[in-house]
Amino acid sequence: MAEFKRIGDILRPALEQLASSDEVRAYGDWWAAVGEQVAAVTSPRRLVRGTLTVECESSVWAQELTFLSGELLAKMAAADPSTPVKRLRFITRGGSS
């Protein structure tokens, strides 16, 4: 007869690995740096080779946040000195610019 395992015991290692991933850390660093107003109109989408791509509600937000990239990167580094994010890229929802 097969031995039963608790689902938490099966999933725990995968969830712990996911929680410590660079991408998850980058998302947390983003939310810590931007505050509620910006978080409400943006969504981090992916981290590739140090570049965090953030989807914005509009091109106006994407342009404004591009202008503020240096300040945002500094805030992210202050919140997490070992942040995996080195650059920010902003796109609009449904777009790739």
N, C-alpha and C positions, 0 to 999 in steps of 0.2 A: 504494500500500500504506500502511496506517495506521501511524503511529509509536506504538510502545509506550512507556508511561510506568510507572515503578515506582509501586506502590500507596502507598508511603511518601511519595513526592513529591506525590501527589494528596491524601492525608489530612492531611499535616503542617499546612497552613494552618488547616484546620477544627479540628484538635486544639489548636493554639496558641491559637486564639480561644476555644475552650471552656475551656482551662486558665486563662485570664485573666478569665473571666467572674465577675461578682459572686456568682453562686450557688455556683460552685466555691470561690471564696475564702471565702464564708460557711461552707460545709461544713468546710473546713480549719480555720477559726477556731474552730468548734464543737468539733471533735475536739481541738484544741490546748488548749482551755480546760477540758474536762471530765475528761480522764484516762480510763484504761482501764475502770474499773468502770462509770462512767456511759455511756461509749461502747458498752459491751457490751449495754446495755438501751435504747438510744435510736438513732434514725436521723433525721438532718435530711432533710426532705422537699421543702420549697420555700421560696423567698425571694420575697416580694411586697411592694414598696414599703417595704423596710427591716425587714419582719417575717419572721423565720426560724421556720417551723413545724417542730417536732420531734416525731416520733412516739415514744411511750414504751411500754415493755413492759406497764405497768399504770397504773391511775389513781393509785396510791400514788406512783409515780415522777413522774407528771405533776404531782401536787400539790406534792411536795417540790421539784421543779425550778422550779415557778412561784414558790415561796417564795424560792428562791435566784437568781431572775432577775437582780437587780441585781448580785450578785457575779459571776455568769457573764458578764454583759455587760461588766463591768469587766475580767475576765480576757481576754475576746475583744479588747477595745480595747487591752489591754497587749500582746497577741501581734501585733496588726495595727492600728496607730493609724488606718488608713483603712478599717477593716472596714465593709462595707455593712450590717451588722446593727445595728439601732437598738432593736428589740423582739424578745422571744421569745414564742412561743405553743406550748403543749404539748397534744398530743392523745394518746389511747390508740390502740393498734393496733386497726384496724377501727372506730374511732370518730371523732367530730368535736368532742369537747368539749375 
